Amino acid sequence: MSATTTHMRREIGEIPEATARLLDGSAKALAEAGSGLRERDPHFVVTVARGSSDHAATFTKYAVELTAGLAVASVGPSIASIYGAKLRLRGSACLAISQSGKSPDIVAMAETARAGGALTVAITNTADSPLARASDYAIDILAGPERSVAATKTFVNSAVAALALMAHSTGDEALLAALARLPEHFEKAIACDWMGLAAALEAPQSLFILGRGPSFAIASEAALKFKETCAMHAEAYSAAEVMHGPLALVGP
């Protein structure tokens, strides 16, 4: 396959349509879950996810903390699946993100969170999945089949779904309007010529990607993509912390 016909490249091209489909097709579910969150009025939020889904959760963490004023923490799925620990989560909300909705450890942690008193919301690309059934609310991201091992449109739609959920729960009409314009912006981003950057990355054996706040989540996802698709050593670092050790990894 050429660079324009790989599963990954084709699915990147599907992102604008997938996002528009999510915002339209899951609007009712997003509104209902947002209403449920508003009624619960959680004191804090926990997220449960792995891999690309966890990076979408990290992006959501910063968005919620910056706009809704709620502390957000990631809970390791092994707390439930391996250690069988019980968490006291009364007064909280739990956001579980999984493309398949079938990962046993994610499902187990969502069940544990619900049993511990959290209002649980699943964000998944599989509507009738164990995770969806284990949660109080379920959002189908409607990304369509993703054949590439490296997640693209499901990562984007998971983050967009979480932002839309937050907008509905807080009544943020400006954010909802901005989300409605995302497909157009994605089209423009895909149409950009990225070959100059690609050429600059042909020779290096290691790649360090910096980000801060919401962009740290994007840096983490980008590093994962380079590992998955280029077999390149790639690491994400917080731009606020790169001077405290990581910079020593780079030559003079």
C-alpha positions in Angstrom: 0.0 0.0 0.0 1.1 3.6 -0.7 1.1 6.3 1.9 -2.3 7.4 0.6 -4.0 4.0 0.7 -3.0 2.5 4.0 -5.8 1.8 6.4 -4.4 4.5 8.7 -4.3 7.2 6.1 -7.7 6.3 4.8 -9.2 6.4 8.3 -7.5 9.8 9.0 -9.4 11.0 5.9 -12.7 9.8 7.5 -12.3 11.9 10.7 -14.3 14.9 9.5 -17.3 12.7 8.5 -16.9 10.5 11.7 -17.0 13.6 13.9 -20.0 15.0 12.2 -21.8 11.6 12.5 -21.0 11.5 16.3 -22.3 15.0 17.0 -25.5 14.3 15.1 -26.2 10.7 15.7 -25.3 10.6 19.4 -26.7 14.1 20.3 -29.6 12.6 22.3 -27.3 10.3 24.3 -24.9 13.1 25.0 -27.7 15.4 26.2 -29.1 12.7 28.4 -25.8 11.8 29.9 -25.0 15.5 30.4 -28.3 16.0 32.2 -27.5 13.1 34.4 -24.1 14.6 35.3 -25.7 18.0 36.0 -28.2 16.4 38.4 -25.4 14.4 40.1 -23.2 17.5 40.4 -20.1 15.5 41.0 -17.4 16.8 43.3 -14.7 15.1 41.2 -14.2 12.9 38.2 -12.2 9.7 37.6 -11.3 8.3 34.2 -10.6 4.7 33.2 -8.8 4.0 30.0 -5.7 2.6 28.3 -3.5 3.5 25.4 -5.0 6.0 22.9 -8.2 6.1 24.9 -6.2 7.1 28.0 -4.7 10.0 26.0 -8.2 11.1 25.1 -9.0 10.9 28.8 -6.0 13.0 29.6 -7.1 15.6 27.1 -10.5 15.5 28.8 -8.9 15.9 32.2 -7.4 19.3 31.3 -10.6 20.4 29.6 -12.8 19.6 32.6 -10.3 21.1 35.1 -9.9 24.3 33.1 -13.5 24.9 32.2 -15.6 23.1 34.8 -13.4 23.5 37.9 -13.6 19.8 38.8 -10.5 17.8 39.7 -10.0 14.8 37.4 -7.8 11.7 38.2 -7.0 8.6 36.2 -7.7 5.3 38.0 -5.6 2.3 37.0 -7.8 -0.5 35.7 -5.7 -3.1 37.5 -7.0 -1.7 40.8 -10.1 -3.7 40.2 -9.1 -6.4 37.7 -5.9 -7.5 39.4 -6.1 -6.3 43.0 -9.8 -6.4 43.5 -9.8 -3.2 45.5 -13.0 -1.3 46.3 -13.0 2.4 45.9 -15.2 4.9 47.8 -16.4 7.1 45.0 -19.7 8.5 46.3 -20.3 12.0 44.9 -18.1 11.4 41.8 -18.5 10.7 38.1 -16.5 8.0 36.3 -15.7 8.3 32.6 -14.6 5.0 31.0 -13.2 5.2 27.5 -12.7 2.1 25.3 -12.9 1.7 21.6 -14.1 -1.9 21.8 -15.9 -1.6 25.1 -14.7 -5.2 25.7 -11.4 -4.9 27.6 -12.1 -6.9 30.8 -10.0 -4.6 33.0 -11.8 -1.5 31.9 -15.2 -3.1 32.3 -14.2 -4.4 35.8 -13.0 -0.9 36.9 -16.2 0.7 35.6 -18.3 -1.8 37.5 -16.2 -1.2 40.6 -16.7 2.6 40.3 -20.4 2.2 39.9 -20.6 -0.1 42.9 -18.5 2.5 44.8 -21.1 5.2 44.3 -19.9 6.9 41.1 -22.1 7.9 38.2 -20.6 6.0 35.3 -20.5 7.1 31.6 -19.0 4.9 28.9 -17.5 6.3 25.7 -17.1 3.5 23.2 -17.2 2.7 19.5 -19.3 -0.4 20.2 -22.8 0.4 21.4 -23.8 -3.0 22.6 -20.6 -3.7 24.6 -20.0 -5.0 28.1 -18.7 -1.6 29.1 -21.8 0.1 27.8 -24.0 -2.3 29.7 -22.0 -1.8 32.9 -22.4 1.9 32.9 -25.2 4.3 33.8 -24.9 6.1 30.4 -23.2 5.1 27.2 -22.1 7.3 24.3 -21.5 5.6 20.9 -18.8 7.6 19.2 -20.0 6.3 15.8 -16.5 6.3 14.3 -17.2 3.3 12.2 -14.9 0.3 11.7 -11.3 1.0 12.4 -9.0 -1.5 10.7 -5.7 0.2 11.4 -4.0 -1.0 14.6 -3.0 2.7 15.2 -6.2 4.4 16.3 -6.9 7.7 14.7 -10.6 8.5 14.2 -11.6 6.7 17.4 -9.1 8.7 19.4 -10.4 12.0 17.9 -14.1 11.0 18.4 -13.5 9.9 22.0 -12.0 13.3 22.8 -14.8 15.1 21.0 -17.5 13.0 22.7 -16.0 13.8 26.1 -15.9 17.5 25.3 -19.5 17.4 24.0 -20.6 15.6 27.2 -18.9 18.3 29.3 -20.6 21.0 27.3 -24.0 19.4 27.8 -23.5 19.0 31.5 -22.4 22.6 32.0 -24.7 24.2 29.5 -21.8 25.6 27.5 -23.5 26.7 24.3 -20.3 28.3 23.0 -18.4 25.0 23.3 -21.2 23.1 21.5 -21.1 25.7 18.7 -17.3 25.3 18.5 -17.6 21.5 18.3 -20.1 21.8 15.5 -17.5 23.5 13.4 -14.8 20.9 14.1 -15.5 18.8 10.9 -14.7 21.8 8.8 -11.5 22.4 10.7 -10.5 18.8 10.4 -11.0 18.9 6.7 -8.6 21.9 6.5 -6.0 20.2 8.7 -6.0 17.0 6.5 -5.6 19.1 3.4 -2.4 20.7 4.7 0.9 19.6 3.2 2.7 17.6 5.9 5.5 16.2 3.8 8.1 18.8 5.0 7.7 17.5 8.6 7.7 13.9 7.4 11.0 14.5 5.6 12.6 16.1 8.7 11.7 12.9 10.7 13.3 10.4 8.3 16.8 10.3 9.9 16.3 10.6 13.7 16.3 7.4 15.7 14.7 9.1 18.7 11.9 11.6 19.0 10.9 13.7 22.0 7.6 15.5 21.8 6.7 18.3 24.1 3.3 19.5 25.3 1.8 21.3 28.2 -1.8 21.2 29.5 -4.2 19.8 26.9 -1.4 19.6 24.3 0.5 17.1 26.6 -2.2 14.6 25.8 -1.7 15.2 22.1 2.0 14.8 22.5 1.5 11.5 24.3 -0.7 10.2 21.5 1.7 11.4 18.8 4.6 9.6 20.5 2.5 6.4 20.6 1.8 6.7 16.9 5.5 7.0 16.0 6.2 3.9 18.1 3.4 2.0 16.5 3.9 3.0 12.9 7.6 3.9 12.5 9.2 1.6 15.1 10.9 4.8 16.4 11.8 5.5 20.0 9.4 8.4 20.8 8.6 9.9 24.2 6.3 12.7 25.3 7.4 15.1 28.0 5.7 18.0 29.7 7.2 21.2 28.4 7.2 22.4 32.0 9.4 19.6 33.2 11.7 18.9 30.2 14.5 21.0 31.9 14.5 18.7 34.9 16.2 15.6 33.5 14.8 14.8 30.1 16.9 17.5 28.4 20.0 15.6 29.4 19.0 12.9 26.9 19.5 15.3 24.0 23.0 15.9 22.7 24.7 19.3 23.0 
